[in-house]
Amino acid sequence: MDETAEHPNFKLNRHLAGTEPAQAAIDLIVIEFERKCIVRTVFGILSLVIVLLIVGSLVKKQMAAATAPVPALLRPAGNNPAATQREQVQQLQQQIKQTLDAQMQAPRDLPADAK
């Protein structure tokens, strides 16, 4: 019997049984390397698909939230929302102006050492 066929390190496949031990070992290493590459490729593709599914679901949720209809309570009253928005902006500007005027008219406290 051939010594290499009995050796535990040389698990020769049937198609490698007739080759020399060194070539058989090289062929087994190549086969094992190719198998590992295939497994890595499959896991890589599966991981990519999983990540794309997760990102896609997050994008879908964000898009649904961004395009959600405005509740009736938040909608401006009236037929012309642009005029209502314009009025709101003018009202806000008036409030800011009044607040600034009030702050400018208020007397400032002088520091204790300046008295």
C-alpha positions as CSV (number, residue, x, y, z in Angstrom):
1,M,0.0,0.0,0.0
2,D,1.1,3.6,-0.7
3,E,2.4,5.4,2.4
4,T,0.9,8.7,1.4
5,A,-2.6,7.2,1.2
6,E,-2.4,6.1,4.9
7,H,-0.9,9.3,6.2
8,P,-3.5,11.4,8.0
9,N,-2.3,14.7,6.4
10,F,-2.9,13.4,2.9
11,K,-6.7,13.0,2.5
12,L,-6.5,12.2,-1.2
13,N,-9.6,12.4,-3.2
14,R,-10.2,9.7,-5.8
15,H,-9.2,11.9,-8.7
16,L,-5.9,12.6,-6.8
17,A,-5.0,9.0,-5.9
18,G,-2.8,8.5,-8.9
19,T,-0.7,11.6,-8.6
20,E,2.5,12.2,-6.6
21,P,2.2,13.1,-2.9
22,A,3.6,16.6,-3.3
23,Q,1.3,17.4,-6.3
24,A,-1.7,15.9,-4.4
25,A,-1.0,18.1,-1.4
26,I,-0.7,21.2,-3.6
27,D,-4.0,20.2,-5.3
28,L,-5.7,19.8,-1.9
29,I,-4.4,23.2,-0.8
30,V,-5.7,24.8,-3.9
31,I,-9.1,23.0,-3.6
32,E,-9.3,24.1,0.1
33,F,-8.4,27.7,-0.8
34,E,-11.0,27.8,-3.6
35,R,-13.6,26.4,-1.2
36,K,-12.8,29.2,1.4
37,C,-12.9,31.8,-1.3
38,I,-16.4,30.6,-2.4
39,V,-17.6,30.6,1.2
40,R,-16.2,34.1,1.8
41,T,-17.9,35.3,-1.4
42,V,-21.2,33.8,-0.4
43,F,-21.0,35.3,3.1
44,G,-20.0,38.7,1.6
45,I,-22.9,38.8,-0.8
46,L,-25.3,37.7,1.9
47,S,-24.0,40.4,4.3
48,L,-24.3,43.0,1.5
49,V,-27.9,42.0,0.8
50,I,-28.8,42.1,4.5
51,V,-27.2,45.6,4.9
52,L,-29.1,46.8,1.8
53,L,-32.4,45.5,3.1
54,I,-31.8,47.3,6.4
55,V,-30.8,50.6,4.8
56,G,-33.8,50.3,2.4
57,S,-36.2,49.8,5.2
58,L,-34.8,52.8,7.1
59,V,-35.0,55.0,3.9
60,K,-38.6,53.8,3.4
61,K,-39.5,54.8,7.0
62,Q,-37.8,58.2,6.6
63,M,-39.6,58.9,3.3
64,A,-42.9,57.9,4.8
65,A,-42.3,60.2,7.7
66,A,-41.3,63.1,5.4
67,T,-44.3,62.8,3.2
68,A,-46.9,62.3,6.0
69,P,-49.9,64.4,5.6
70,V,-50.2,67.5,7.9
71,P,-52.8,67.1,10.6
72,A,-55.9,69.3,10.3
73,L,-54.9,71.2,13.5
74,L,-51.6,72.3,12.0
75,R,-53.1,73.5,8.7
76,P,-53.7,77.2,8.4
77,A,-57.3,78.3,8.4
78,G,-58.8,79.8,5.3
79,N,-58.6,79.3,1.6
80,N,-55.3,81.1,1.0
81,P,-52.5,79.4,3.0
82,A,-49.9,81.8,1.5
83,A,-51.6,84.8,2.9
84,T,-51.9,83.2,6.2
85,Q,-48.3,82.3,6.2
86,R,-47.4,85.9,5.2
87,E,-49.5,87.2,8.1
88,Q,-47.8,84.8,10.5
89,V,-44.3,86.0,9.4
90,Q,-45.4,89.7,9.8
91,Q,-46.8,89.0,13.2
92,L,-43.6,87.3,14.3
93,Q,-41.5,90.2,13.0
94,Q,-43.7,92.6,15.0
95,Q,-43.2,90.6,18.1
96,I,-39.5,90.5,17.7
97,K,-39.4,94.3,17.1
98,Q,-41.5,95.0,20.2
99,T,-39.3,92.8,22.3
100,L,-36.1,94.5,21.1
101,D,-37.6,98.0,21.6
102,A,-38.7,97.0,25.2
103,Q,-35.2,95.7,25.9
104,M,-33.6,98.9,24.5
105,Q,-35.8,101.2,26.6
106,A,-35.2,99.3,29.9
107,P,-32.7,101.0,32.2
108,R,-29.4,99.1,32.6
109,D,-28.1,98.4,36.1
110,L,-24.7,99.9,36.7
111,P,-22.0,97.8,38.4
112,A,-21.5,98.4,42.1
113,D,-17.9,99.9,41.7
114,A,-19.2,102.6,39.1
115,K,-21.4,104.2,41.7
